[in-house]
Structure formats: C-alpha cells, structure tokens
Amino acid sequence: MTEIKKDGGGFVRISDEVLMVIAGTAAMEAEGVLRHAWLVGGKPARKQMAKCTKVTVKNKTVSISISIAVRFGAKIHEVSVDVQKKVKSAIETMTGLTVAEVNVTVNTIIGEKKEKTKA
C-alpha cells in the first residue's frame, strides 16, 4: 500500500493492485499488444495478476515489471517501448507518483486465426 500525504492534512493510500490494474490497462492500449498476460477471456484473473505484473514502490517512486502477449508480425521492440511510455504516463498522471522504470516481458506471440474457406 502506497501512502501519499497531501497538504490538506489528510492522506491518500493506493494499493499495489490498483497500480497493477492501471499498468495493465495502459499496456493494452499499445498497438500490437493482444492482451495483458493476466487477462483471461478479457477479464482480470487476480491470481495471474500477481504473477504477471510486479509493482515496487519506494519513496514515492514506482518500478513496474509487466508481461504481455504480442500479435505475430508486430515489431516487438516498438511495441515494448510504446508499452513503457503508456504505462509510465498513466501511473504518473493518475497517481502523482514517479515511475523509475517499466520492464516489459513479451512471453507470448499470438498469430491471427485464419478462417476456413469452403472449396
């Protein structure tokens, strides 16, 4: 749980799970990403989430490691850089925390299914 103190005398706490969801959602917006590794059937699978996204927060600085599935034929390097930019921007914009690093692991490449044609 990350605590952010505000000048108004109160505080805000953000759970690591919320940071994981922000990161996963932002990663899905990158061109070429077919799914975040913890999404099963388009819905979050909480048991898988912790395995595929790691969040470390130290002194209001976030480090994230995320696993993704990429479309076959996509330029993996370009997809990964786009994921890094989108995740960093989303976390910093939504939470006010600083992102030190976003490590991307491409653990799956998925080809598009071809439709069977009748002869």
TADA-V446474 format. One record per residue. N is the residue number from 0. PSI is psi in whole degrees, -180 to 180 (999 if undefined). Layout:
n->(N;N)
psi->(PSI;PSI)
This chain:
n->(0;1;2;3;4;5;6;7;8;9;10;11;12;13;14;15;16;17;18;19;20;21;22;23;24;25;26;27;28;29;30;31;32;33;34;35;36;37;38;39;40;41;42;43;44;45;46;47;48;49;50;51;52;53;54;55;56;57;58;59;60;61;62;63;64;65;66;67;68;69;70;71;72;73;74;75;76;77;78;79;80;81;82;83;84;85;86;87;88;89;90;91;92;93;94;95;96;97;98;99;100;101;102;103;104;105;106;107;108;109;110;111;112;113;114;115;116;117;118)
psi->(128;131;129;113;140;160;-19;4;-13;-169;164;135;135;124;155;-32;-38;-43;-38;-43;-43;-47;-46;-41;-43;-39;-37;-20;-13;137;128;-18;122;-32;156;139;-21;3;127;116;29;0;147;134;102;-34;-37;-29;-47;-28;-31;-13;123;133;129;128;126;121;46;22;131;138;133;138;129;142;138;164;135;146;136;133;-15;151;103;-42;-45;-40;-45;-43;-41;-42;-46;-46;-44;-42;-47;-48;-45;-47;-48;-40;-44;-26;-21;0;160;134;119;-41;150;110;126;130;123;107;-6;141;130;126;157;141;135;138;139;134;144;134;999)
